[in-house]
Amino acid sequence: MNVPESAWFKSSYSDQGGGSCVEIANLIPTHTLVAVRDSKLPDGPALALPPEAFAAFVGHVGRGRRYRADEGGDRQ
C-alpha cells in the first residue's frame, strides 16, 4: 500500500506518552478504505480497512474489548 506521508495523522485514540501510537489515513479520493499503522514503525506494515470495519474496531477498543485469533478466536 502506497499512502503519501501527508495523508497520515495521529489518531485521537493514541497514547500521548508515545507508548501506543496509531496513525490513520483516509485513502483519498474515494474514502473507501481507512489505512492504519503504528506511528513508531512508519515504514512497517499498514492495514487497509473498510470504514465500517474501522468503526467497529474503534468501538470495541473503546469498550476495552479484544479479539484473540491466536487463542482460538475467543472474544474477550
Wavefront OBJ file of the C-alpha trace (Angstrom):
o trace
v 0.000 0.000 0.000
v 1.476 3.303 -1.044
v -0.018 6.113 1.071
v 1.535 9.600 0.887
v 3.100 10.688 4.176
v 0.940 13.814 4.129
v -2.217 11.652 4.353
v -1.290 10.118 7.737
v -2.360 11.692 11.029
v -2.167 10.583 14.640
v -5.391 9.124 15.935
v -7.065 10.818 18.855
v -7.050 7.362 20.486
v -3.235 7.356 20.633
v -1.369 7.472 23.922
v 0.114 10.946 24.289
v 3.097 9.455 26.157
v 4.303 7.749 22.984
v 3.631 4.185 24.098
v 0.592 3.360 21.979
v 0.636 5.438 18.838
v -1.713 4.760 15.969
v -1.864 6.764 12.775
v -4.688 6.626 10.280
v -5.235 7.863 6.738
v -8.384 8.133 4.670
v -7.442 6.795 1.271
v -8.311 9.699 -0.985
v -10.202 10.357 -3.197
v -12.669 7.534 -2.646
v -12.561 7.188 1.170
v -13.493 3.558 0.637
v -10.648 2.392 2.901
v -9.024 3.590 6.100
v -5.328 2.820 6.484
v -3.968 2.130 9.987
v -0.308 1.897 11.050
v 1.942 2.047 14.097
v 3.471 5.529 14.168
v 6.652 4.133 15.702
v 7.089 1.977 12.561
v 6.104 4.270 9.674
v 7.854 2.029 7.137
v 6.265 -1.086 8.617
v 3.024 -2.758 7.634
v -0.295 -0.942 7.438
v -3.810 -2.303 7.478
v -6.435 -1.175 4.988
v -9.968 -1.483 6.351
v -13.393 -0.520 5.029
v -14.755 2.423 7.068
v -17.394 0.185 8.676
v -14.761 -2.305 9.896
v -12.601 0.527 11.244
v -15.586 1.980 13.125
v -16.346 -1.451 14.632
v -12.683 -1.842 15.650
v -12.641 1.567 17.336
v -15.920 0.755 19.102
v -14.524 -2.493 20.508
v -11.261 -0.886 21.601
v -13.163 1.965 23.226
v -15.119 -0.547 25.297
v -11.954 -2.428 26.243
v -12.892 -5.499 24.190
v -10.404 -7.508 22.193
v -10.360 -10.416 19.813
v -7.637 -13.036 20.195
v -7.391 -15.075 16.991
v -4.272 -16.769 18.339
v -6.331 -18.254 21.177
v -8.951 -19.960 19.060
v -10.908 -16.821 18.284
v -12.293 -16.233 21.767
v -13.899 -12.850 22.141
v -12.997 -11.104 25.373
l 1 2 3 4 5 6 7 8 9 10 11 12 13 14 15 16 17 18 19 20 21 22 23 24 25 26 27 28 29 30 31 32 33 34 35 36 37 38 39 40 41 42 43 44 45 46 47 48 49 50 51 52 53 54 55 56 57 58 59 60 61 62 63 64 65 66 67 68 69 70 71 72 73 74 75 76
